[in-house]
């Protein structure tokens, strides 16, 4: 399936947002003093990373996997 220019632009924006989320969760996990909080933030960062991977795959024409 060929993406429209608007869809490509939206995917680019989403990728940027997901990258930012991954970075922020990672930074906050590293700074957390509580081990459980750090683990939760790392887990959430992993969820966002999977979102980023899916968006990247869609952008390359690979479709979605859930």
C-alpha positions in Angstrom: 0.0 0.0 0.0 1.3 3.4 -1.0 1.1 6.1 1.7 0.0 9.7 0.8 2.3 12.6 1.5 0.1 13.6 4.4 0.3 10.1 5.9 4.1 10.1 5.6 4.2 13.5 7.4 1.9 12.2 10.2 4.1 9.1 10.6 7.2 11.4 10.8 5.6 13.4 13.5 4.5 10.3 15.4 8.1 8.9 15.2 9.4 12.1 16.7 6.9 12.0 19.5 7.6 8.3 20.3 11.4 8.9 20.2 10.9 11.8 22.7 8.9 9.5 25.0 11.5 6.8 24.8 14.2 9.2 25.7 12.3 10.8 28.6 11.2 7.5 30.1 14.9 6.4 30.0 16.2 9.6 31.6 13.6 9.5 34.3 14.2 5.8 35.0 17.9 6.5 35.4 17.2 9.3 37.8 14.6 7.5 39.9 15.7 6.7 43.4 13.0 4.0 43.8 13.7 0.7 42.1 10.1 -0.1 41.4 9.6 3.4 39.8 12.7 2.9 37.7 11.4 -0.5 36.5 8.0 0.9 35.7 9.6 3.8 33.7 11.9 1.3 31.8 8.8 -0.8 31.0 6.9 2.2 29.7 9.9 3.2 27.7 9.9 -0.3 26.1 6.2 0.1 25.2 7.0 3.4 23.5 10.0 1.8 21.7 7.7 -0.9 20.3 5.3 1.8 19.1 8.3 3.5 17.4 9.3 0.2 15.8 5.8 -0.3 14.4 5.6 3.3 13.1 9.0 2.8 11.5 7.9 -0.4 9.9 4.6 1.2 8.6 6.7 4.0 7.1 8.8 1.5 5.2 5.6 -0.1 3.9 5.8 -3.1 6.2 2.3 -2.8 7.7 1.4 -3.1 11.4 1.9 -6.0 13.7 0.0 -6.3 17.0 
